[in-house]
Amino acid sequence: MSGRRIVIVGCGYIGEQIAKQELQQGNKVTVLVRRAERAEYLAEQGLDVVRTDLDRQQDAEYINLQHAWLYYLAPPPSGGVEDSRMRNFVSAQSQTYPDRAVLISTTGVYGDCEGAWVTEDRPVAPQVDRARRRVDAEQLFTAWAQARGVSSVILRVPGIYGPGRLPRKRLESGTPVLDRHESPWSNRIHASDLVRCCLAAARHDHPAVVYNVSDGHPSTMTDYFFQVADYMGLPRPPEINRAQASEQLSAGMLAYLAESKRIDNSLMRTHLGVEPMYPDLTSGLQAC
């Protein structure tokens, strides 16, 4: 459908690609961003830009969402167990409502699954505050949509990689990785495939409430760093055991390494209708 109004909340790496795709399809795109320099850049790309600070309830802008498709990509704040940004946004949207609302969440809401394959039926069990904030965002988003009769979709997404989203600095610094034999299962999605999922979620006539988004071929974080290093022609990082990792790796990385899961993307492929263009890391890196 041409001429559709698109609203994107939080227009970073993925949001910008969604915006460009929607513009190419003849739609009018409005993006909500916080930083002045980002707003200026996006305006130069032909986007209608609204500056808003979702960290301040009084500054959360009301946006005309009537008959729009809404993509919510703004991350939660960096602390706590609640997503105050989502709460401020939905509180400000009390007069008009979109036809479809799409939320980008994370597969981290499932917590540690001990390497099991995970479908959308699995209950959320967040183990760290970062994931608890995402669960709070999902609940706020769903309640807001249901109360107003808005068709909503949640995309639970693992690690995103793509052009400009590879860990070159980390590899160049020689930061170690967990021993390949101890490294848990992890999952990822190429940025282009994630954008395709977002567009499909906005357009599906009868979408599911939640879709897992993944390339369908989990490996380990260590394998990821090794493959990226090989692709970039950089030395593979040194391997350390768990005891050494607890002393040398960041708290954020240790939190990722404390969880092991394999994301089942069957519903994404069969119901949402998105077959990954890059079904594994090898093909995805070749497209970077």
N, C-alpha and C positions, 0 to 999 in steps of 0.2 A: 504494500500500500504506500503510495507516494504522498508527500505532504504531511506525514505524521509528525507530531510534536514529540521530541525526545528530551528528557531531562536526565542528566548524569550528575550524581552527587559524589564528589571526589574524583577529579579527572587527572589521574596520574598516568603511569605507563600503560595500563590496560584501558583505562577510560578514554585516553586520547585515541587509541586504535578503534575503539567502539565508535567514538564520535566521528572519525573520518569515514568509517564504513557507512554510518547512517547518513552523513552528508552526501556521500556518493549515490545513495539511493533516493536522494531528493527530499530528505527530511530536514526539518528545522531543529537544530540542536542547541539546548541551553545547558551550560555546565556550571556547577557550584564549586568554587574553590576558595581557599583562604588567603594564600600568599599573593601579593600584588604583582610580583614578577611573573608568576605562573599565569595569573589572569591576563596580563598583557600579552604573553606569548600565545595563549589560546585564542585571544581575540584576533590576533594576526592570522590565525588559521581559519578564520571565517566563522567562529563560534560565538554565540550569544553568551556572555560571561556575567555571572552574578558572584560578587565576593561576599562570603559569609563566614562567620566563625562559629562552628557548631560546639565549641567548647564553652561558649557563653550563651545561655538561654535567651537573653534579651537581644542577641545579635543574630539568632537563627532566622533567616529570611523566609517569609511566606512566598511560595512559588505557585503560580497557576498550573496545576497538574491536570486540569480538565481534559479528558480523552488522550492524555499523554502516555507514553511508555517511560517508566522510571527505572533507571539503573542506579542502585545504591552501592557504591564502591568505597566509601569513606571508611578507613580503618577505625577501630575503637581507640580510645586514649591509651596511653602507655602504662597506666597503673590501675589498680582496683579490680573488682570482679564484675562491674557494670559498664555498659556502653552509654555514657552520658551523651555522647554525640548523637546516637540514634534516638535517644529519648528526646533531646532538644529538637531534632528534625521533625519527628512525627508530631510533637506537640504543636509545632508551628504550622503544620499542614492540616488545618481544621475546616477548610471551606471547599476545596476542590480535590478530587481524587483521580488517580490515573486509571486507565483501563487495564494496565499490566504493570506489576512492580517486580523487579528482579534484584535479589540480594546476593552479593558475593560473600560467602562465609568460608570456613576452612574445615578440612577433614580432621583437624586437631580436636574438634568437638567430640570425637569418638574416644579420645584418650588412648591408652595402651591396650592393644588387642592381641598382644602376644603372637604377632605374626599371622593372625587369621585373616581370611578374606572378608571384607566388610561391605555389606550392602546398605541401602538406605533404611532398611528395617531395623538396623542395630540401634539401640538406645544411645543417646549421647551420654558420655561419662568423662567430662573434662577433668584433667589432672593438674593443670597449671592455670594461673590467672589469665594468661593470654587467651586460652581456650574458653575459660569461663565468661570472659567479656564477649566472645563471639556467640556463645549460647544465649547470653542476655540479649544481644542484638537480634538474633533469630526470633526470640520470643516476643520482643517488642514489635518487631517488623510484622510478624504473623498476626499478633493481636490487633495491631493498627489496621492491617489489610482486611481481616475478617470482620471487624466492627463496621467497616465502611463498604463491604461488598467488593473489595478490590481483588482481582485475580493475581496471586503472588507466587513466586518461584524462588527457591533457595538453591544456589549452586555451592556445594561444598568442595573446596579446591585445595589441592596439596601444593607443593613447591612449584613455582612458576619460573620457567627459563625461556630464553629467546635472545634475539639480537639486543645487545646492550644490557642483558640481564644474566651475565655469566660471572663467576667469582674470580676474575683475573687478579685483582689486588690480593685476595687471600692466597691464591696459588703463588703469586710472585713473592709474597712474604715468607713462604715456606711453613705456614702454620700446619701443624700435624693433623692427622685424621685418626679416627679409631681403627684399630686393627681390623682388616677385612673379615676375619673370622668371628669377630665380636660385634660387627656393625649390624644394627637391626634393619628390617625392611623399611623402605621409604618410597614415596610416590611423587610423581611430578606430571606436569602438563606443559606443552609448548604454548607460548603466548598466543600464537595464531589460532590454535585449536580452542583455547579458552574464549577468545573473542567470538569464534563461531558458535560456541555453546551459549554465550550471552545473547547473541542475535537470535538464535533458534528459540531460546527460552522466552524472548519477547514476542515471538511470532506464532508459537504453537497454539493451536485452537483449544486443546484441553491438556495443559501441562500437568505433570506430577507436582506435588508440593515440594519435593526435594530431589535433586540429582547429584550423585557423586560425579565429579569431573576428574578424569585421570587418563593418561595414555594407555592404561591397562597392562603395562609391563613394569611392575615395581622392581627395584633393585635395592641397593644400599646407598647411604650417603657417601661411603668411601668409594664405591664404584662410580658414583656421580663425579666426585672430584677427580678420580683417576681419568675418566673418559674426557672430561673437560680439559684437563692438563694435556692429555695426548692430542686433543683437537687443536689446542693453542700452541703446541710445540714447547710446552713448559715441563720442567721436571715434576714427576709425581711427588706429592707431599709425603713426608715420612709418616709411618704408622706407629701408634703408641697403644698400650693396653688401657683398660678401663681405669685402673688405679692412677696411671699417669694422666689420663684424660681429665679426671676429676680435678687435677691440679693445674692443667695447662689450657684447657678449652673454656670458652665463655659459658656463662650460665645459660644463655639462650641455646647454644649448640648442645649443651648437656641435656637440656629439656627435650630437644628433638630426639636425641639418642636414647632417651629413656622410654620412648614409645616405638612400637613395632606393629605395623599393619600393612595389609595389601588391599588396595581399594578396587572394588569391583565396579567397572564402568558399563555393565551390561545395559542398565536402564538408559544411560546417556546415549548409547549407540542404537538400541532398538526402539526406544520410545521418543526421546528427544530428537533422534535422527541424525546425530553427529558421529560420524566415523572419523577417528583421528587421522589427519594427514601425516602426523608424525607419531606413529604408534610405539616408538622406542627412542631412547636417547641418541642412538647412532644416527637415525634419520633426522632427528630434531636438530642435532648439532650441525649437520650438513646444511641445514636451512638457516643457520645463524651467520 
